[in-house]
Amino acid sequence: MNIVILRGGAPRRRRNDTRNPETGTRDRGVMAISDGSGSGHWALVNMSPAVAHQLDSDARLDQHPGLPDGGLRTVLLTDAQVDHVGGLLSLRDGAPIELYATPAVFEELTTALPVLPVLQHYCGVHWHVVPVAGDRQQASFRVEGLPGLEFTAVATRAPAPPHMARGEHGVVGDSIALAIRDTATGQRVFCAPGLAQPGSEAFEWMQGADCLLMDCPDAEAAPDWLAAMRALPARHKVLLGPADEALPLADEGIALAYDGMEISL
């Protein structure tokens, strides 16, 4: 299995933003994944506003057949955060988008943030249900074009999107992590963009992973989080967001993601 990080690392600050110096675009936690078969088929995990331009202009991606290609139409969503779904509109020209999302995310993108009704007037969307909802905390599924990979969606807790109606409570499926197994090699990836704090089910999957792709912890949770990461056996531990410079990441065998980073398993 091959993974290419498309948006990772520190957020890009807006110039001359004097109203709030901490404001910045957070379009990270976006990557592409293939089963390593050489078929040229890739799936995007999330789709930020900047990724469409990156796929079209980043020469480093030319070494991955099928990635810098207008025919890339498969997208898996881990939540309905604007930073993870805002780039869907850039795919409006071409064949229908093959969208893998939970019922909660699909509803969010149909009502509160109506991206999908807009796309129906352009390319159209084929919704593939990731059935994490209600009492079902996890579900396995397959992605068309990636027959060598098995996917499991695991419900997680993450901050609610700002566009969610005030007073609304989160539901199962608002946010998921992806556990991915390569059926040929047995290698496992646990990918959790936006995860606030691992629950018991997520942590169980993390313990069996060969590669962890996680968001950075906040300063308060960092010591306990580093201790937990240190104990995990994964040989690849990658953070998808900006890290506190004081954190001893290198000493803990943890890498910070960057645009174009490649991971092969």
N, C-alpha and C positions, 0 to 999 in steps of 0.2 A: 504494500500500500504506500502511496506517495501523498504527501501533504505539502502544500505551498501556502505560507501565510501571506495574505494579500494586504491586510491592514493590521499592523501590530505596533507595540511600543508606545511611546508617549503621545498624548493628544496634541493636535496641531492648534496653536493659539491663533485667535483672530487678531489681526493688527489693529492697534489703536482702540482696543476695547477697554475704555476707561471706566465703564459702568461696573464691570465685575472682572477683575484681573484673573479670576479662577475659571472664567467661562472659556470653553474651548470645544472644538469638535471632538467627539469621542468615537469616531468611526473605526473602532478596532474590533477584534474578535471576528474577523472575516477571513475565510480561508477557502481553498479549493482542495478537493480530495479525489483521487483515482484509485482503482484497485491494482495498479501496477502491471496490468496485462498488456499495455501498449496499444489498447484500442483507441486511445485519444479521447475517451469519454471522461468528463469531470463533472462533479457536482459542487456547487458553491454552498458553503455553510454561512448563511446570512449574506446580505447584499447591501453594502453601505453606499452612500452617494458618490464617493470618490473611486469606487472600484471599477466602474465602467470605463473611465478614462485610463485607469491603470492597465486594464486588460488590453486596451487599444494602443497604449504608448510605451509600456515598459518592455524594453528589448530583452531583459533578462528572462521574460516568460516565453520567448520564442523557442527555448530549448525543451519546452514541455508541449509536445504536439496535442492540439485540440484545446489548449487553455486560452491563448490569445485569439479566440475565434468567435465570430458573431453567432455561431450555432450553439454556444453554451447556454442552455435553457433550463437546467435542473438546479433548483434552489431548495435547501433545507433551512428552515427557520427555527431558531432556538427560543425566540420570544418576539414581541411586537415593538421593541424599542426602535425609535426612529433611526438610530445609528445602525440597526441591523436590517431594516426594511426599506429605508429611504431610497436605496438604489434600484428597487424593483421597477420604478417607472422608466429607468434608462434602458430596460429590456423590452420596451413597448413595441419596437419594430422587429418583426420576425415571426417565427413559429410560436405557438402557445407556450407559456411557461409551465414547466412541470414542478409544481409547488408542493413540498412536503411540510405540513404544519398541523398542529393540534387543533381541535375544535375551538378552543379559547382564543388562539392566535388568529385563526381564520375569521372568527366573529369580530375581533378587534379591528382587523384590516378591512372589514366590510362596513363597520358602523363608526366607531370613534375615530379611526384613521382610515378613511375609505379608499385605500390604494387599489384594492381588487376591483371594485366597480369601474374605476377609471380604466384599468387595464383591459377589462372586458370589451371596451370600445376600440381597442387597438389589437393586440396580439391574442388576447384571451388567456385564461388560466385554467389548467387542469389541476384540481385539488386532489392530492393523495393524503388521505386522513392518517395522521399519526395518533392512534387512539389512546392518548393519555388524558383522562378526564374522569370526573366523579371519584369513584373508589379505586380507579385503576391508576396506580402510581408509575407504572412502567409498561412498555409495550415494545415488542420486536417487530421489525419491518424490513423490507427490501427496497432498494432503489433501482429503478429501471436503468440499464446500461452499466451497472456496477455489480455483476453477478458474483464476483469474488468477495463481496463484503456483506457482513451481517450487521444491521444497525439495531440498537436498543435505545429508546428514549426513556429517560429517567426524570420524573418530576422534581423540580428544584424550587427553592425560594429565591426570589430576586426582587429588587425594588420595582414598584409599579411604574409604568411609563407615565410621564407628566400629563399626557393627553387622556389618561383614564379618568372617567367622570368622578368628581369629588364624592367621597362617601362610598365608592365602590370597594368591595373587598376582593382580594385575589382568589382565584379558583385554581384547582389542579389543572395543569396544562398551560398556565400563563407563561411559564418558563421551564425549559427542559435542558438537560445535558444529553450528550450523545456518546454512547459507548459503541465502539466500532471494532469488529473482529475480522481480520483477514483470514478467510477459510483455508487458504493455501499455506500460510506460514504460522497461523495461530497467534500472530501478534495482535495486541489490543491497544486501542486508543480511547482515552476518556477526555472528551472535549466539553468544557463548561464555560462559555463566555457569559459574563454577567452574573455568575453565581455569587451570592452574598455570603453564604455559609453552608458547607456541605452537611446534609442530613445523613442519617445512618445508612439509607439505601445508596446514596451517592458515594459515601465513603467506602462502602463495600465494593463498588465497582472500581473505585480509585485504587484499592489494594491489589486488584488483579490486573491493572493496566501496565503496559510496557512504555506508554507515552502519556503524559498528562499535559493538557493545554488548559490553563486556568487563568482567571483574572487575578490581579494583585489584591491582597488583603488591605484593609484600612490599618492605620497605625496602631490602633488599640488591639486589633486581633492578630497583628503580625507575629509576636513571639510564639503564641500557641500554634499559629498556622505553620510557621517555619518548623516547629518541633514535629508537627504531624507530617509535613512533607518529607522531613529527614527520614522518618521511619518507613516511608513507602518505598517499594522495591523498583519502581519505574526507572528505566535507564535514561529516558528523556523527560525532563521536567521544565516546562516552558510557560512563562507568564505572558499574558496577552495584553497587559496594560502597563502604564508607567509605575515604576517601583520607587519606594523611598530609597534615596541614595545611601542611607545608613544601613539598609538591610544587607547582610552578608550573603548575597545570592550565590556568588561564585563559590564561596566556601561550602555552601550547601548543595552544590551541583545543580543549580537552577539557572536557566538561561532566560534572557529577556527577548521576546519576539521582536522581529523587525520585518519590514516590507520585503518580500521576496525570499524569506527564510524557507529552506527546504528540509523536510524530514522524511526519510525513507525507512520503512519497517518491513 
